[in-house]
Amino acid sequence: MAAPSPRLSAQTSPRAAFLKLIDRKRVPLAPQTRVRPDNGRYAAEHFTFAPEAGERVTGILMAHASAAGRRPAVIVLHGTGVRKEEQLALLRTLADRGLTGIAIDARYHGERAKTDRGTDEYVGALLQAYRTGAGHPYMYDTVWDTMRLVDYLETRQDVDPKRIGLMGISKGGTETYLTAAVDPRIAVAVPVIGVQGFRWALDHDAWRPRAATFQAAVDGAARDERTEVNASLVKRFYARVAPGIDGDFDAPAMLPLIAPRPLLVINGDSDPRTPLPGVLECMRAAESAYAAAGAQDKLGLYLQPHSGHVFTPVAELVALDWLVRWLGP
C-alpha cells in the first residue's frame, strides 16, 4: 500500500513542509579540495564535502584565471544518466562571463556511482524507495545536497554568498526550482527543460514520457503490485518515492515561492516530458506571485522553438544573459 502524499495544514507553508520532509541530521562538511588540471585560462578545483553521514558530494569549481575576490557563482545540476564532467564546457563559458561555475554529481551518478552502471543504481534506488517508503532518491536528495553545497560555498573566500545562482537541466531543472523555492539563498534560478506539472500530466494522460526516464523502476513496482503500468500506479509510485511531487510540491505550488527573485524558465515548445500546457499552468501560478510582489520583470519564459527535450545553443545564450543580468560579473 502506497504511503499518502503529505497534506498541509492551514498553518503550514509548502516551504516549511518540504524542508521538514527532506530534513536529516547535519554533519560537519569536512571539505576536501585539490587543483584540477585545466588549460591556463581557467582555475579549476575538484572538491568533495559531506552533506550527511555516509555521503560525499563530488564537484568541480571553475573560475577564470584572472578572477579575484568574492565572485558571483552559478551551480549547474545535471540530468539523469549524466555526470558533472559533461558540464565542463558550460562551466568554462560561465567563467568567461565573469561567473564562477560549479557542477556536482547527483547520487548514483559520476564519481558517486559504485559501479560503471550508475543509471541502473539510480533506478534501483527508486524502486527500493518505492518498496520501503524510505529515502528520497528522486529529486529530493539532490535538493538537500544542493542546499549543503550552498553551505559549503558560504565558507569560501572566493564566492559572494549573496550572488549564488542555480540552473539545472532536465532532472536538474526540476531540482533547480525545488531548491530555489525552499532556499532563499538562491539569488537567481534558471530551470531548463525541468518545469512541469506532474499532476497535470497524470490528469491529462501525458505521464508516460516522464515515467520512461525511470521505466525499470515503474515496471518493478507494477510487478510487485501485479498490475499494469498506468496513471494510478505512477501516482502511487510518486507518493512513496517523492511524496507531494504531484500535489503540494508540484511546480504550480513551488514556483511562486521563488518570487520576487529572478526566475527564467526554459522549455522546448514540443517537449513530451514537460508538456507545454502543463508548463503554462505552472507559469500562470508564478505570474500571479510575481505580479503580487511587483516583480514582473524578474520572471521570464523562453520556449525553444520546434524543440523537444533539449537545451539548444540559443537557449544557453539566453540563460547566460539572464544570469549575468541579475548576478552581475
N, C-alpha and C positions, 0 to 999 in steps of 0.2 A: 504494500500500500504506500503510495507516494505521500510524502510529508506535505502539509498545506503550505502555500505561499504565505509569507508574513503579511499581517494586516495591521495597518497603522491606526492607532487611536487618534482621537481628535487632538490630543496634546503632543503627539509625536510627529516630527517632521521627517520627510523621506531621508534627508541627510543624516539625522541622528539615528534612524532605524538602520540605514545601510551601514554606517560606521559600527554600530553595535553588532550587526550580523558578521562583519568581516574581522572584528577585533580579535586579537590574540596577544599573548604575552610578548612584550618587547624585550629584546636582549641588547647588549651593547653592540653597536655597529661593527666594531673591530675592523675598520677598513684596511685594505692592503692595496698598494699601487706599485706599478712598475712602468718604466718607459716602454712605449710600444713603437717599434721602428716604423717610420714613415718617411716620405721624402722631406727635404729640408724646409719646405714651405709650411709645414704644419708641426705642431707639438701635440703628440698623442700619448695617452696613457691607457693601460689596461688596469682595471680596478675590480675589487670584489668587496662585498660587505655582507653582514648577516642581517636579514630582515626579521628573522625569527630563529628559534632554536632548530638546528639541523638543516638550515638552508643557507646558501651563499649566492647572492646575486652576482653575476659576472657582467662587466660592461666595458665600453670604450668611451673615452672622452677625447674630443678633438677640438683644438683651437688653432688659430693662425699663429705662426711662429712669432709674429710681431705683437701679439696681444699682451696687454699689461693691465694690472689692477683687476678689480671686480668687473666681470663682464656678464651681459645677459646670456642665458643658456636656454637651449631647446632640447628636451628629451624626445626621442623618437622610439615609438613602440611598434614592433613588427607584427606581421600576421601569422597565421597558422602554418607550421612547417618551415618557417624562415628562421634565420639567426642574425645576431647583431652585425656580423661582418658584412652582410648583404646591404647594410645601410651606410657603408663607408663612403660611397660617392656622395650621398646626401649630407653626411657629416662634414665632408670637406667643403661642399657648397655652402653649408651654414657658416663654416669658419671663414670662407671668402667673403661672406656678407656681414662679418663682424660679430657673429654669434658663436658661442661655444656649443658644439653638438655632442650629444650623449646618446648612446644606444645600449640597451641591455638585452640579455637573453631572458625570455619568459621561461617559466618552469617547463621541464621536459624538452627544451629547445637548446640548440647550440651546445655550449660547454656544460649546461645543466642537464643534458640528457645523459643517462647512464650507459647507453649503447649508441650504435650508429643508426638506430631505428627510433629516433626521438619522437616522430609523429605517432608511431604506434604506442609509445609510452604515454603520450599525452591522451590519446583516445582511450587507452586502457584506464588511465586515471579518471576520466569522465565516467566510464562505465562503473568503476569501483565506487565513485561518489554516488552514482545513482543507486547502486545496490545497498550501500550502507547509510546514505544520507549524511555522511561525514566528509568534510573538506569542500573546497570551492575552486577546483582547478580550471573551471570555465569562467574566464574574465576576472572573477573577484580576487583571486590570489595575486594577479598582476596589479590590480588596483592597490592592494596592500604593499606589494614590492615597490611600486612607483612612489607611494607616499613615504616609504622608508628611504627611497633614493633621494627624495627632496630633503629629508632629514640629513642625509649624508652631504648633499650639495651645500646645505646651510653651514656646514663646518669648514668648507673650503674657502680659502682666501682669494681665489680667482673667479668666484661665481657671485653675482649680485643676487641675493636671496629674494629680492623684491621684483626681479625680472626673470622669472623662470617660466618658459613656455612649454607646451606639451602638444605633440602631434603623434598620430598613430595611423596605421594603415590596416584596413580590414578588421581582423580581431583587435588589433591595436587601436583602431579608430573607435570601436565601442569602448574599449578600456580607457581611451582618452576622455570621452565625455563623462564616463562614470567617475573617473578620478577628479576631473575638474569640478564636477558637481559637488563633491564632498570635501575637497581640499582647497580652501580659498587661497592657498599659497601659489596655486597655478594661475599665473597672471594672464595668459593667453592660451586658448585651446583651438586646435585645428584637427578635428576628426575627419579622416579620409576614408571613403567607402565603408564607413562603420556605423553611421547613424541609421537606425532602423526602428520600425515599430514591431516589436516581437508579437505583441497582442494583435496588431493589425494583420500581420502575416498569418497568424493562426485563424483569425476570424474570416479571412478572405482567401483561404486555400492557396496561400503563397509561401508556405513554410518550408517546402521541400529543398530549394536551393541552399537555404541556411543550414538545415539539418544535414545536408550532404557533406558539409565540412567536418562532421563528426559521425558519419554514417555508420561506421562499425560499432560505435557505442550505442547508437539508437537501435541498430539491429540486435545487439546483445540484450538490450532492455526488452525488445519485443519477444525474443526467445524466452527470457525469464518469465514474462507475463503470458506466454503462449498466445500471443495476439499479433496482429499486423501492425506495421508502422503507419500510423495515421496521426491526425492533429491531436486527438485525445492523448495518445501515448506521448507525443512530443511535449505536450503541456505538462504531463506528469513528470517527464524527464527534466524539464526546466525546473519544476518545483523542488526537486531534490538536488540537482546539480548547481543551479543558480537561482535560488528562491527569489521571487519577485521580479525577475528579468522581464516577464511579460505582464507585469502589473505595477506595483508601487515603485519599482525601479526601472520601468521601461523608459525609453527616451522621451516621450511626451511629459513625463514627470521629472526627469533628471536634467534635461537641457535648460529649463527655466532657472534651475538653481545656479547656473553659471553666471547669469546676469548680475551686475552690469559689466562683467569682464568681457574682453573681446573674444568672440567665438565665430570661427569660419567653418562652415560645413561644406565638405567637398564630396560629391557623389556622381556616379555615372547616371545619365538620364535613362539608361536601359539596363540597369544592374539588377539581375534576378535575385541576388542575395539581399539587396536593400531596395525593395520595390519603391518606385517613385511616389505612389500615393501614400505609402506609409511614411516616407521621408517628409513629405509635405505636411502630413498631420503633425509630425514632430516639430517642424519649423513653425507651424501656426502656434503651438504652445509656447515655443521660445519667443516668438514675436510679441506675444501678449506680455511676457515678463519684461522684455527689453523696452517695450513701449511704456510700461508702468514705471520703469526705472529711468526713463528719459534717455536711453542709451541705444536708440535705434541704429546709430552709425557704427556701433560695435558688434553688430550681428550681420553676418554675411552668408550667402549660399552661392556656391559655384557648381553648376551642373555641367559635367563634361559631356559635350555633345556626341551623340551616336556612340556612346561608350557603355560597356558593361562593368565588370568588376575589375577595374584597372585604375592606376594612378598615372595619368598622362604627363609628359614633359611640360605642357602648358599649365596644367593644374599645379605642378610643382612650383612653377614660377609664381602663380597666384598665391600659393601658400607662403612662399618665401617673402613676397612683398608684404603680406599681411603680418607675418611675424616681425619683420623689420619695422614696419609702421608702428606697431604697438609696443615692441620691446626696445626699439632703438638699437643702433650699432654699438 
